[in-house]
Amino acid sequence: MAFSSRHIFSDVRGAFPCEALALLSPNSVTQNFPRSVRAARSSWSRSSFKRSRNRSQADFVASTARSGDKPTVRDSNEDRALADVILDAADDREEVVDRPPKAPERDFTGTAYVPVYVMLPLGVIDMECELVDPDGLLDQLKILKSVDVDGVMVDCWWGIVEAAAPQAYNWKGYRKLFQMVRDLKLKLQVVMSFHECGGNVGDDVHIPLPSWVTEIGKMNPDIFFTDRDGRRNSECLTWGIDKERVLRGRTAVE
């Protein structure tokens, strides 16, 4: 029966160093394959294999003599060639094990373009609706422009724009910001924020609801979200007043 190198290597890869070379001959593989070798799963290094290669012939002859089998005589050049093949295979196996898995490449060719917007800091405009640091903001916008960002996103806070009185609007800081973005030919996304900002642990920006809304809430706390236990959340108006004219003659939506 003919054996390929694949069959030999798959059977002897777990063998002990002294026994591995004894199993390389096709005759010895078919006639003298010890059960202990088939069950062995011991790892061995290239250096230990070299040290044991010179003793393999004597070990094999001794083991076959004890079992009564006739030892197979092989040419030394054949042993050396097959041993070198096994050593090379062992090196290849170690290289595969030690090499980290390569991440698959992701090719986005032909996919739809995804615009990128960068969120501006929450405190870019103060409670007086003024830009906090116009020069620093302009430098940051120029940097974003230089790296081909499509645009920026900013919150437009109800507590800033209509802070003092109903329908008394102040857009001054936002107008300056929008003009800076336009001059740099960046795009703009505006989020209309009708809730309170900050007031929690770690927050460094606090933008409350308009003061006149807070005064209404003191007299009518039902304008705020309320759970089953009666606990109020004064950070946001409840959906229950979307159509109720409880805000100085206006509904929450208005």
N, C-alpha and C positions, 0 to 999 in steps of 0.2 A: 504494500500500500504506500503510495506517495504522499508525503506531507509537505505542505507549503510552509514558508517561514512564518506566515500568519498563524497557522495552527500551532506551530512549535512555541512561538513567543506567547500566545495567549494561554498556553498550558503551563509554561515554566516561569511566567512573570512573577508568581508568588512563591517560587521555590527558594530554598536556602542556597547561598552562594556555592557551597561545595557540591551540591547536587545538580545545579542548573546545567553545567557543562556536560555532565554525565548523561543528560537526556537529549543532547543535540542530535545524535545519530538517529536516522529513521528507524533502524532496527531496535535501538535501545528504547526509543519512544514507544514502540509497539509491544516490546517484550518485557522491558524493565522499568515500568513507571510506578514507583512506590506510592502506596496509598497516602503515606504521611506527606509526600510532596504535593499531591493533589489537594490536600486539606490545608497546606501551609499558606499563610498570608503575611510573610515577614518582609518588610522593606529593607533594601540593602543599597549601599552606595557604590559608586564606581571604584573607589579605592579598595573597599573590602572585597569586591569581585576580583580585582587584579591579584590581591594577596592569595585568594583561594584558588585561582585558576591553575597554578602549578600543582596543587594537591588534588585536583579533581579526578585525574586519571587513576591515582592510587586509591582514592576513596571509592570510585566506581568499581574497580577490580575487586576490592575487598568486599564490597556489599554483594556483588554478584557471586563471589566465591562462597559466601555464607549461604546464599539462597540456592546454590547448585546450578545456576544458570551460567551459560558460557558467555564470557565478556566479549564485546564487540571491539575489534581493533580498528582504530581510526588513524588517519594520517594527521600529524601534528599541525600541518598547514591548514587542514580542514577545521581543526579545533580553533586555531587562532583566528581564522576568517569569520567563523560563526560567532566566536566570542566578541569580536569587534563589532559585528552587526548588532548583537544584543546590547552592547554598551552604548552604541549610537542610538538605539531605540529607547534605552533607558534615559539618555540625556534628552531626547526629544520629548519623552513623556513628562520629565521634570519641568521642561521649559513650558509645556502646555499648562501644567498645573500652577506654576508660579506666575504666569503672565495674567494680568488683570483682564477681565472681559472687556472687549472693545464696544463702546456704545454705538448703536446703529446711527448712521448719518441720516439727517432729516433734510429732505429736499422739498422746498416750498415752491419750486418752479411751477408757474401756471396757476397758483392759488390766488384768491382775491386779496387785494391790498387791504391791510388792517391799519387804520390811522392810529397814531399814538398821541395821547393827551396827558399832560403832567398836571397833577393837582397842586394849586398854589397853597401856601400856608393859610391856616384858618384865620390868623390874626393879621393878614396883609392889610386890612382896613380897620381902623379903630372905631370906637363908639361915636365919634364925631363925624364919621364918614370921611376920614382923611387917610391917604396912603401913609403908612407908618414909616417906610424907608423907600422913597421913590427912586433914589440913585441905586441903592442895592438891588431893588426889584428890577430895574432896567438892566443891570449887569447880568442878573440871573436869566432874564428873558433872552438876552443876546447869546448866552451860553446854550440855552435850549435850542435857539434858532441855528446855532453853528453845528449842532449834532443832528439836524434834520428832524426835530420833533415837529409834528403837525400843528399842535396848538396847546393851550392850557385850559384848565377847568378851575372855576372859582365859585364859592358859595356866595349867594346874594341874600344877606340876612334880613329878615323881617324886623328883627329887633334893632337894626341900625337904620334902615331906610324909612320906617314909619314909627320911629321910637317915641316921639314926643306926644303926638296927638293924631287922631284919626284923619287920614287923607292929607297929612302934612308930610310930604316926602322929601328926602334928602339923598340925591344920587351923586353928589359931588365927587367923592372918592372913586366910585365905580366908573364915572365918566372918564376920569383921568386914566384909570387902569385900562379901560377898553380902548382908549386912544393909543396908549403905548403898545398894546397888542396889535392894533391895526397898523401902526407905523412899521412894525417889524414883519408885517405880512404873515403873522401867525393867526391861526383860527382860535375860536373861543367857544367854550361850553359853560353855560351858566346854570347852576342848580339853585332854584328858589327854595330857600330854607326857612320854614315857618315854625321851627322848633327852637328850644333853648340850646345853646352851645356851651359845653363845659359844665363846671360845677361838680365834677366827679373827681375821684382820686387820681392824681397825676396830670390833670388837665391844667394847661398854662394859659388858656384862652377862655374867657367867660363872656358870652353874649346872651343876655336874657331875652325873654319875650318883651314886646313893647310895654312900657310902663303903664299905659292906659289900659292894656289888656290885663295886666296883673292886678290892677285896681278892681276891674270887673270881676276877676276871679275870686277876690276876697269876699265880695258880696254874693257871688253865685259860683261856688266851687264846682258845680256840675258841668261847667264848660271844659273841665279837664278830664282826662281819662281816669276812671275809677274802677277798681276791681271789686270782687264779691264781698270782700271784707271791709269795703269803704275806704281803702287807701287811695289817695289822690296822687296823680303824676302831673305836676305842674309844668313839666317841660314841653307839653304839647297839648293842643286843643283836641277834644274828642270829636269823632265823626258825627256824634249825635246832634251837633249844632250846625251841620253843613247847610241846613235849610231853615235854621232858627235865627231870627233877627235879635240876637242878644248882645251884639257888639256895637253899641251906639247906633242901632237901627240897621246894621248890616249883618248878613249871615257870615259864617266862617269862610265859605267859598268866596263871597264877595270881597 
